Amino acid sequence: MPATASGTRTDIRVYLLVEDLQRQFAAYLGTPTRARGYPPYEGEHALIVEVSPALAIERVIDLALREVPGIQPGILYVERQFGVLEIHSASLSDVRRAGEAILTGTGNKASDQLRPRVLYHDIITDITDQHAVILNRNRQASMILPGQSLLVYEMTPALFAAVAANEAERAAPGLTVVDVQMIGAAGRLYIGGSVADVTTARDRITSVLAAIEGRDH
């Protein structure tokens, strides 16, 4: 089985295909705090991969770019324990081909990823103006307004917040993506809107996460 130069196996923690990027989530991915490389656009397709050891992500991006030179890397991030890569393209087949090269080159299968685990979710209706102000000071996407309802959702591994945010917006296009925290110990979503929209978003996220196959933590 392929390994790094040190003989250490590269483990796939997350292998996440996000098809048809929605408008707000694509814009969020393109902000300077996220996309240090090439920003994605609405309607493109993304693959997000997390591996350990962290520095193995440099081999992962090399495998993808050599197989599909035209693929666009948006995020390349080496955190304390894990490495994260996001690549995207208007061609779904190119994204899939780059992903297969990553799996083959690291000796993994897509099903080797960790299964997402829901830690917490809640809907807070009719948020106060003070609550909205403090949320907006920390957000990385759009503003939430007083009187809106707030969906908070937490899961692990953190990167599953990406597909959760995209699918929530697809299910309820009228909602507001307030923040997506997709790198770290846990993934967290802050979504604003009407009670109906955030409820639809919550149910869609729960359904999508439950359908993802993988190994137990």
matplotlib code that plots the C-alpha trace (Angstrom):
import matplotlib.pyplot as plt

x = [0.0, 1.5, 3.0, 5.0, 8.8, 8.9, 6.9, 3.8, 0.5, -1.7, -5.2, -8.2, -10.3, -12.7, -13.3, -16.2, -17.6, -19.7, -21.6, -23.1, -21.9, -24.7, -24.4, -23.8, -21.6, -19.4, -19.0, -18.0, -15.4, -14.0, -13.4, -9.7, -10.2, -11.0, -9.6, -5.9, -5.7, -8.3, -11.9, -14.7, -17.9, -21.5, -22.3, -18.9, -18.1, -15.6, -13.8, -12.6, -10.1, -8.7, -5.7, -3.4, -0.5, -1.0, 1.9, 0.8, -1.6, 1.3, 1.5, -2.3, -2.4, 0.5, -1.4, -4.5, -2.6, -0.5, -3.6, -5.7, -3.5, -6.5, -8.1, -8.3, -7.0, -8.8, -7.8, -4.5, -4.3, -2.0, -3.4, -2.0, -2.9, -4.6, -4.1, -7.0, -7.3, -10.2, -10.1, -12.8, -13.8, -16.7, -16.2, -17.5, -15.6, -12.3, -13.1, -13.8, -10.7, -8.5, -10.2, -9.5, -5.8, -5.7, -7.3, -5.0, -1.9, -2.5, -3.9, -7.3, -11.0, -13.6, -15.4, -12.2, -13.3, -14.8, -18.6, -20.0, -21.3, -23.8, -22.9, -25.6, -28.2, -30.8, -33.1, -33.4, -36.4, -36.7, -33.2, -32.7, -30.8, -27.9, -27.6, -27.5, -24.8, -22.4, -23.0, -22.2, -18.9, -17.7, -19.2, -17.3, -20.3, -23.5, -25.2, -28.1, -30.8, -32.8, -36.0, -34.7, -34.4, -31.0, -30.0, -26.8, -25.5, -22.3, -20.7, -17.4, -15.2, -15.3, -15.2, -18.7, -19.9, -19.1, -21.6, -24.1, -24.0, -24.3, -27.2, -29.0, -28.9, -30.0, -33.0, -33.9, -32.4, -34.0, -31.9, -28.8, -25.5, -24.0, -20.9, -19.4, -16.6, -15.2, -11.6, -10.8, -12.0, -15.6, -17.6, -20.2, -22.9, -24.8, -27.8, -30.4, -33.8, -37.5, -38.5, -39.6, -36.3, -34.1, -36.2, -36.0, -32.2, -31.9, -33.8, -31.8, -28.5, -29.5, -30.6, -27.4, -25.1, -26.9, -26.5, -22.7, -20.8, -17.6, -15.8, -16.6, -14.6]
y = [0.0, 3.4, 5.4, 8.5, 8.6, 7.9, 4.8, 6.3, 5.5, 8.4, 8.1, 9.7, 11.3, 13.1, 12.5, 14.8, 15.5, 18.7, 19.0, 22.1, 24.8, 27.0, 30.8, 31.8, 28.8, 29.4, 33.0, 32.0, 29.6, 32.4, 34.8, 35.5, 33.8, 30.5, 30.4, 31.2, 29.9, 30.0, 31.0, 28.7, 29.9, 29.1, 25.9, 24.4, 21.2, 20.7, 17.9, 18.4, 16.1, 15.8, 13.5, 12.6, 13.1, 16.7, 17.2, 14.3, 16.9, 18.2, 14.7, 14.7, 18.0, 16.9, 13.7, 15.7, 18.4, 15.9, 13.9, 16.9, 20.0, 22.2, 21.5, 24.6, 24.3, 26.7, 25.7, 24.1, 24.1, 22.4, 22.5, 21.0, 17.4, 17.2, 18.5, 19.9, 20.4, 21.8, 21.5, 22.5, 22.7, 23.3, 19.7, 17.1, 14.4, 16.3, 16.5, 12.9, 12.0, 14.1, 12.4, 8.9, 9.8, 10.9, 7.7, 5.5, 7.4, 7.1, 3.6, 4.5, 4.1, 6.8, 4.6, 4.8, 8.3, 8.8, 8.7, 12.1, 12.4, 15.0, 16.7, 19.3, 21.3, 23.9, 26.5, 29.8, 31.8, 35.6, 36.4, 39.7, 42.7, 42.2, 38.6, 39.6, 42.2, 39.8, 37.1, 39.5, 40.5, 36.9, 35.9, 35.0, 35.1, 37.2, 39.1, 37.9, 40.3, 40.8, 38.9, 36.1, 32.5, 31.0, 27.4, 26.2, 22.8, 21.1, 17.9, 16.1, 15.8, 19.5, 19.4, 17.9, 21.4, 22.2, 19.7, 20.6, 24.3, 23.6, 21.2, 23.5, 26.3, 24.0, 22.9, 26.5, 29.1, 31.9, 31.3, 33.3, 31.5, 33.4, 31.4, 28.0, 26.7, 23.8, 23.4, 22.4, 20.0, 20.3, 21.8, 24.5, 26.1, 29.4, 29.8, 32.5, 33.0, 32.2, 29.4, 27.4, 27.9, 27.0, 24.0, 22.8, 23.3, 21.4, 18.4, 18.4, 18.5, 15.7, 13.6, 14.2, 13.5, 10.3, 9.0, 9.4, 6.1, 5.7, 4.1, 4.7, 7.2]
z = [0.0, -1.0, 1.9, 2.4, 2.2, 6.0, 5.5, 7.3, 5.8, 4.6, 6.1, 4.4, 7.1, 4.7, 0.9, 0.1, -3.3, -3.3, -6.6, -8.0, -5.6, -4.5, -4.8, -1.1, -0.3, -3.4, -2.5, 1.1, -0.3, -2.5, 0.4, 1.4, 4.7, 2.8, -0.7, -0.6, -4.2, -6.9, -5.9, -7.0, -8.7, -8.5, -10.4, -10.2, -8.5, -5.6, -3.9, -0.3, 1.2, 4.7, 5.5, 8.3, 8.8, 8.0, 5.6, 3.4, 1.9, -0.2, -1.9, -2.2, -4.2, -6.3, -7.3, -8.2, -10.3, -12.2, -13.2, -14.1, -14.6, -15.2, -11.8, -9.6, -6.0, -3.7, -0.2, 0.9, 4.6, 7.0, 10.6, 13.7, 13.0, 9.6, 6.1, 4.0, 0.3, -1.8, -5.6, -8.0, -11.7, -14.0, -15.1, -12.7, -14.5, -14.0, -10.3, -10.1, -12.0, -9.7, -6.7, -8.1, -8.6, -4.9, -3.7, -5.9, -5.0, -1.3, -1.3, 0.0, -1.0, -0.6, 1.9, 4.1, 5.3, 8.7, 8.9, 10.0, 13.5, 14.6, 17.9, 18.3, 16.5, 17.5, 16.1, 17.9, 16.8, 16.6, 17.8, 19.7, 18.2, 20.7, 19.7, 16.0, 16.7, 18.4, 15.8, 13.0, 14.6, 14.3, 11.0, 7.8, 5.4, 5.3, 8.1, 10.2, 11.2, 14.4, 14.3, 12.0, 13.2, 13.7, 13.0, 14.6, 13.6, 14.8, 13.5, 13.2, 11.2, 10.6, 6.8, 6.6, 7.3, 3.7, 2.2, 4.9, 4.1, 0.3, 0.7, 3.1, 0.6, -2.2, -0.1, 1.1, -1.3, 0.7, 3.8, 4.8, 5.2, 8.2, 9.0, 8.1, 10.3, 8.3, 9.6, 13.2, 15.8, 14.8, 11.9, 12.8, 10.7, 11.5, 9.1, 9.3, 7.8, 8.4, 10.7, 7.7, 5.8, 8.7, 9.6, 6.0, 6.2, 9.4, 8.1, 4.8, 6.7, 8.9, 6.0, 3.9, 6.8, 7.7, 4.1, 4.0, 4.2, 6.1, 8.9, 12.6, 14.6]

ax = plt.figure().add_subplot(projection="3d")
ax.plot(x, y, z, "-o")
ax.set_aspect("equal")
plt.show()
